[in-house]
Amino acid sequence: MAFIERVSPAHLVQALALLAALAGVATWSSLLLTSAESRTPDVAPQRMAERSDSPALQWFSNQPAPVQIKVSGVMAGAHGAVAILSLNEGPPRSFLVGERVAQGVRLVAIEAQAVVIERGSEQTRLALAQLPDSVSLPVLTRPR
């Protein structure tokens, strides 16, 4: 009884907090220090090749990105020629010569009717998209 009378409420709260902290450290150390079995499924090498369009795989790869490029236009600007390109059916963006279009893909040259891109060590010439012939509009005035 004499021991219980000497314990103040502040000491009791402090002891409970210390026990809670020790329980937390013991729980987390047992969880973090035990080795867990791998939950990643085994994937055959051919399956990895099928999924090469994944952005995460392309990010860590040294291969040129599989990108579909459409040339919308070319024009001369204050800093030289500018190519207007759409990447993977996205909105058109402007690029200067030497600029990186995508991972492993670079704009090498801008010509009057085409652009030249370089994927790895291979250069490709992409022609400018031609507008269709204009449609003939009907005459809207009365003949006199």
NORNORVEN-V390237 format. One record per residue. N is the residue number from 1. RES is the residue in one letter. BURIAL is 1 if it has 9 or more other ideal C-beta (glycine too) atoms within 8 Angstrom, else 0. Layout:
n:N res:RES burial:BURIAL
n:N res:RES burial:BURIAL
This chain:
n:1 res:M burial:0
n:2 res:A burial:0
n:3 res:F burial:0
n:4 res:I burial:0
n:5 res:E burial:0
n:6 res:R burial:0
n:7 res:V burial:0
n:8 res:S burial:0
n:9 res:P burial:0
n:10 res:A burial:0
n:11 res:H burial:0
n:12 res:L burial:1
n:13 res:V burial:0
n:14 res:Q burial:0
n:15 res:A burial:0
n:16 res:L burial:0
n:17 res:A burial:0
n:18 res:L burial:0
n:19 res:L burial:0
n:20 res:A burial:0
n:21 res:A burial:0
n:22 res:L burial:0
n:23 res:A burial:0
n:24 res:G burial:0
n:25 res:V burial:0
n:26 res:A burial:0
n:27 res:T burial:0
n:28 res:W burial:0
n:29 res:S burial:0
n:30 res:S burial:0
n:31 res:L burial:0
n:32 res:L burial:0
n:33 res:L burial:0
n:34 res:T burial:0
n:35 res:S burial:0
n:36 res:A burial:0
n:37 res:E burial:0
n:38 res:S burial:0
n:39 res:R burial:0
n:40 res:T burial:0
n:41 res:P burial:0
n:42 res:D burial:0
n:43 res:V burial:0
n:44 res:A burial:0
n:45 res:P burial:0
n:46 res:Q burial:0
n:47 res:R burial:0
n:48 res:M burial:1
n:49 res:A burial:0
n:50 res:E burial:0
n:51 res:R burial:0
n:52 res:S burial:1
n:53 res:D burial:0
n:54 res:S burial:0
n:55 res:P burial:0
n:56 res:A burial:0
n:57 res:L burial:1
n:58 res:Q burial:1
n:59 res:W burial:0
n:60 res:F burial:0
n:61 res:S burial:0
n:62 res:N burial:0
n:63 res:Q burial:0
n:64 res:P burial:1
n:65 res:A burial:1
n:66 res:P burial:0
n:67 res:V burial:1
n:68 res:Q burial:0
n:69 res:I burial:1
n:70 res:K burial:0
n:71 res:V burial:1
n:72 res:S burial:0
n:73 res:G burial:0
n:74 res:V burial:1
n:75 res:M burial:0
n:76 res:A burial:0
n:77 res:G burial:0
n:78 res:A burial:0
n:79 res:H burial:0
n:80 res:G burial:0
n:81 res:A burial:1
n:82 res:V burial:1
n:83 res:A burial:1
n:84 res:I burial:1
n:85 res:L burial:1
n:86 res:S burial:1
n:87 res:L burial:1
n:88 res:N burial:0
n:89 res:E burial:0
n:90 res:G burial:0
n:91 res:P burial:0
n:92 res:P burial:0
n:93 res:R burial:1
n:94 res:S burial:0
n:95 res:F burial:1
n:96 res:L burial:1
n:97 res:V burial:1
n:98 res:G burial:0
n:99 res:E burial:0
n:100 res:R burial:0
n:101 res:V burial:1
n:102 res:A burial:1
n:103 res:Q burial:1
n:104 res:G burial:1
n:105 res:V burial:1
n:106 res:R burial:1
n:107 res:L burial:1
n:108 res:V burial:1
n:109 res:A burial:0
n:110 res:I burial:1
n:111 res:E burial:1
n:112 res:A burial:0
n:113 res:Q burial:0
n:114 res:A burial:1
n:115 res:V burial:1
n:116 res:V burial:1
n:117 res:I burial:1
n:118 res:E burial:1
n:119 res:R burial:0
n:120 res:G burial:0
n:121 res:S burial:0
n:122 res:E burial:0
n:123 res:Q burial:0
n:124 res:T burial:0
n:125 res:R burial:0
n:126 res:L burial:1
n:127 res:A burial:0
n:128 res:L burial:1
n:129 res:A burial:0
n:130 res:Q burial:0
n:131 res:L burial:0
n:132 res:P burial:0
n:133 res:D burial:0
n:134 res:S burial:0
n:135 res:V burial:0
n:136 res:S burial:0
n:137 res:L burial:0
n:138 res:P burial:0
n:139 res:V burial:0
n:140 res:L burial:0
n:141 res:T burial:0
n:142 res:R burial:0
n:143 res:P burial:0
n:144 res:R burial:0
